[in-house]
Amino acid sequence: MDFILMILLLLLRIYSYILLIYIFMSWFNIRDTQIGRLFGQLCEPYLEPFRRVIPPLGMIDISPIVAFIVLDLARAGIRQIFAWLM
């Protein structure tokens, strides 16, 4: 059971890093590269619902911040569910 928890938490951490890199790629305008398109395919389906609900503040898109908070809450929730099961 610990192994499954560790794998799930590791996958969520890796996804967080991919999301962070994807956001930084937008600052440097390198999303049109092959890796940028790959990260876009991985991150945009997750970011899209947040962008629909949270409008940008001028030129600043704060939806990734909320997406990180939700991802962190999911990580904590998974950890708590596994704690209850053990």
Backbone hydrogen bonds, N-H to C=O, Kabsch-Sander energy under -0.5 kcal/mol:
donor,donor_aa,acceptor,acceptor_aa,energy
5,L,1,M,-2.0
6,M,2,D,-2.7
7,I,3,F,-2.3
8,L,4,I,-2.6
9,L,5,L,-2.7
10,L,6,M,-2.2
11,L,7,I,-2.5
12,L,8,L,-2.2
13,R,9,L,-2.1
14,I,10,L,-2.6
15,Y,11,L,-2.4
16,S,12,L,-2.0
17,Y,13,R,-2.1
18,I,14,I,-2.4
19,L,15,Y,-2.6
20,L,16,S,-2.4
21,I,17,Y,-2.7
22,Y,18,I,-2.4
23,I,19,L,-2.1
24,F,20,L,-2.4
25,M,21,I,-2.2
26,S,22,Y,-1.1
26,S,23,I,-0.6
27,W,23,I,-1.0
28,F,24,F,-1.4
30,I,25,M,-2.1
33,T,30,I,-1.0
37,R,33,T,-2.3
38,L,34,Q,-1.9
39,F,35,I,-2.7
40,G,36,G,-2.1
41,Q,37,R,-2.1
42,L,38,L,-1.5
43,C,39,F,-2.8
44,E,40,G,-2.4
46,Y,43,C,-0.8
47,L,43,C,-2.4
48,E,44,E,-2.6
50,F,46,Y,-0.5
51,R,47,L,-2.1
52,R,48,E,-1.8
53,V,49,P,-1.3
54,I,50,F,-2.9
57,L,60,I,-2.7
58,G,56,P,-1.1
59,M,57,L,-0.6
60,I,57,L,-1.9
61,D,59,M,-0.5
62,I,60,I,-0.7
65,I,62,I,-0.8
66,V,62,I,-1.4
67,A,63,S,-2.4
68,F,64,P,-2.3
69,I,65,I,-2.0
70,V,66,V,-2.5
71,L,67,A,-2.3
72,D,68,F,-2.4
73,L,69,I,-2.4
74,A,70,V,-2.4
75,R,71,L,-2.1
76,A,72,D,-2.3
77,G,73,L,-2.6
78,I,74,A,-2.6
79,R,75,R,-2.1
80,Q,76,A,-2.2
81,I,77,G,-2.6
82,F,78,I,-2.2
83,A,79,R,-1.7
84,W,80,Q,-2.1
85,L,81,I,-1.8
86,M,82,F,-1.3
